[in-house]
């Protein structure tokens, strides 16, 4: 039956990180925060469709849902919207689709309440997707703060640099656990990233992992794990950098200058053998 709605707290699966946004005022604020244009929307993890219902009223939407139970539910409850082309429901792992290319065959905007256990991975994928023009996504507050932090702030991280490389990141709305069913154990935030570029440089990402590997250490100390000390001293002198600087005290543009200065003798971005051995030992850290 179309009007049947399962109990969110009973249907939620921990393995999918499901916390269903049910606060209508928060949904409305997300809709109001969307850029005013005609670009189609992509939603990841529509869940029970509370946000989807409002999205399809204003734009064409492609929704990706990994949970087959919810896919069946959405297919029944949005049968009309699917039939008239306002909603395209894709059942399966969105990461598999991203491995094949973009999530959409034209420019689009990502608007979603992302599963928190995989939100960082999904955001990084969207930043690299050339068809994705912007992100307006509900994530864990801590993740939003890392993506939107500015140079000098405690939360400024590799994620901040990657977001700053792609465009402009900001927190649009703070959301308490009570807005969800079941309520998560963390505070949430709506993160917006308006993109200007779609950078995809694995070597630069590895460079940032090295730079931020121990945030309380100096940047020079961290980088010395991947580059010869003498080369670092030369580059620091050329860029007039203090060796006491910590990773969060260096801005996005300067990280790019450091990267290009340190890799210019390794084919402009291709990792040296020393770097490859070092990064092979590291677990990705953001």
Protein Blocks (a to p, Z undefined) as FASTA:
>chain_A
ZZlccdfklmpcfklopacdfbfklmmmmmmmpccdfbdcddehklnommmmmmmmmmcc
ddddfblklmmmmmmmmmmmmmnopaccdedjfklmmmnmcfbfbdcdddddddfklmmm
mmmmmmmmmklmbdcddddfklmmmmmpcehiaklcfklmmmmmnmccddfbdcdfklpc
cddfbdcdddddddfbdcddfklmmmmmmmmmpmmbcfklmmmmmpcfklmmmmmmmnop
afkbcfklpcfklmmmmmmmmmmmnopoiacfklmmmmmmpccdZZ
